[in-house]
Amino acid sequence: MNFKLISLNEGAAQIIVESGDYSVSDIIHKELLGLRHVKFAGVAPPHPLIKKLTIQLETDGELTPKKAVSDALVSAQSKVSELLQIVRKAFPELSGNLASNASVKENPLSEIQDESAKKGSSSSESLASSSSPSSYSAS
């Protein structure tokens, strides 16, 4: 699964999720809506034959789109970890299978490409250089 950030202006961006399931975009969308400085977050419904999802994001300027995405991913990771703990307690016979399928990386934005940087936009920030302490990554 690949993530790309396209900065539209200082407080707005699009996130393109390629080869991903709609549920991943929906999780990110829901977490973005829970952030205080996010004015708008929406997911464009994909074409059934194209595995490309678009998340539109707008902040009030107090929070950059890059930071909003980072915060949303960290929040999603926390909730998924909590859910995994509950499932492991309820179904101990599945614990080995659940642990091998969970993938957590050091940097939540390490696999997100900043498309604006490729286009030479000066208002965009590189997501790959984020210094967030933990991540949520779907492989």
C-alpha positions as CSV (number, residue, x, y, z in Angstrom):
1,M,0.0,0.0,0.0
2,N,1.4,3.4,-0.9
3,F,0.4,6.8,0.5
4,K,1.1,10.1,-1.3
5,L,0.5,13.6,0.1
6,I,-0.3,16.4,-2.4
7,S,-0.3,19.8,-0.8
8,L,-3.0,22.1,-2.2
9,N,-2.1,25.1,0.0
10,E,-0.8,25.8,3.5
11,G,-3.8,24.2,5.2
12,A,-5.2,21.8,2.7
13,A,-3.9,18.6,1.2
14,Q,-5.0,15.4,-0.6
15,I,-3.8,12.0,0.5
16,I,-3.8,9.3,-2.2
17,V,-3.9,5.7,-1.0
18,E,-2.9,3.3,-3.7
19,S,-3.6,-0.4,-3.6
20,G,-5.4,-0.1,-0.3
21,D,-8.6,-1.2,1.1
22,Y,-11.4,1.4,1.5
23,S,-11.4,0.6,5.3
24,V,-7.9,2.0,5.7
25,S,-9.0,5.4,4.2
26,D,-12.1,5.3,6.3
27,I,-10.0,4.8,9.5
28,I,-7.7,7.7,8.6
29,H,-10.8,9.9,7.7
30,K,-12.5,9.1,11.0
31,E,-9.3,9.9,13.0
32,L,-8.8,13.2,11.1
33,L,-12.4,14.2,11.9
34,G,-11.6,13.8,15.6
35,L,-8.7,16.3,15.6
36,R,-9.5,19.7,16.9
37,H,-8.0,21.8,14.1
38,V,-9.3,19.8,11.2
39,K,-12.1,21.7,9.5
40,F,-12.8,19.2,6.8
41,A,-11.8,15.6,6.0
42,G,-13.5,13.5,3.4
43,V,-13.0,10.3,1.3
44,A,-13.9,10.3,-2.3
45,P,-15.6,7.0,-3.3
46,P,-13.3,5.0,-5.5
47,H,-14.1,3.5,-8.9
48,P,-14.6,-0.2,-8.3
49,L,-11.9,-1.2,-10.8
50,I,-9.3,1.3,-9.6
51,K,-7.5,0.7,-6.3
52,K,-6.9,4.4,-5.7
53,L,-8.6,6.3,-2.8
54,T,-8.4,10.0,-2.2
55,I,-8.7,11.7,1.2
56,Q,-9.3,15.5,1.2
57,L,-8.1,17.4,4.2
58,E,-8.4,21.0,5.3
59,T,-7.1,22.5,8.6
60,D,-7.7,25.8,10.3
61,G,-3.9,26.7,9.9
62,E,-3.1,25.9,13.6
63,L,-2.2,22.4,12.5
64,T,-0.4,21.5,9.2
65,P,-1.9,18.7,7.1
66,K,1.3,16.7,7.6
67,K,0.9,16.9,11.4
68,A,-2.8,16.1,11.2
69,V,-2.1,13.0,9.2
70,S,0.6,12.0,11.7
71,D,-1.7,12.5,14.7
72,A,-4.5,10.6,13.0
73,L,-2.1,7.6,12.2
74,V,-0.8,7.6,15.8
75,S,-4.3,7.6,17.2
76,A,-5.4,4.8,14.8
77,Q,-2.4,2.7,15.8
78,S,-3.3,3.2,19.5
79,K,-6.9,2.0,18.9
80,V,-5.8,-0.9,16.8
81,S,-3.3,-2.0,19.5
82,E,-6.0,-1.8,22.1
83,L,-8.3,-3.9,19.9
84,L,-5.6,-6.5,19.4
85,Q,-5.1,-6.8,23.1
86,I,-8.8,-7.4,23.7
87,V,-8.9,-10.0,20.9
88,R,-5.8,-11.8,22.2
89,K,-7.5,-12.0,25.7
90,A,-10.8,-13.2,24.3
91,F,-9.2,-15.7,21.8
92,P,-5.8,-16.8,23.2
93,E,-5.5,-19.5,20.5
94,L,-5.2,-16.8,17.9
95,S,-2.5,-14.8,19.6
96,G,0.3,-16.2,17.5
97,N,-1.5,-15.5,14.2
98,L,-2.4,-11.9,15.3
99,A,1.1,-11.1,16.3
100,S,2.6,-12.2,13.0
101,N,0.2,-10.1,10.9
102,A,0.6,-6.9,12.9
103,S,3.1,-4.5,11.4
104,V,4.3,-1.5,13.4
105,K,7.0,0.8,12.2
106,E,9.1,3.5,13.8
107,N,7.8,6.4,11.7
108,P,4.1,6.6,10.8
109,L,4.8,8.6,7.7
110,S,7.9,6.7,6.5
111,E,6.1,5.2,3.5
112,I,4.1,8.3,2.5
113,Q,5.5,10.2,-0.5
114,D,5.1,14.0,-0.7
115,E,4.0,14.6,-4.3
116,S,4.2,18.4,-3.9
117,A,8.0,18.2,-3.2
118,K,8.4,16.4,-6.6
119,K,6.5,19.3,-8.3
120,G,8.7,21.9,-6.6
121,S,6.0,23.3,-4.3
122,S,7.6,25.4,-1.5
123,S,4.6,25.2,0.8
124,S,4.7,21.4,1.3
125,E,6.5,19.4,3.9
126,S,8.1,16.0,3.4
127,L,6.1,13.4,5.3
128,A,9.0,10.9,5.2
129,S,11.0,13.2,7.5
130,S,8.4,13.3,10.3
131,S,9.8,12.7,13.7
132,S,6.8,11.0,15.2
133,P,7.6,8.4,17.8
134,S,5.4,5.5,16.5
135,S,3.4,4.5,13.5
136,Y,0.5,2.6,12.1
137,S,1.3,0.8,8.9
138,A,-0.7,-1.6,6.9
139,S,1.2,-4.0,4.6
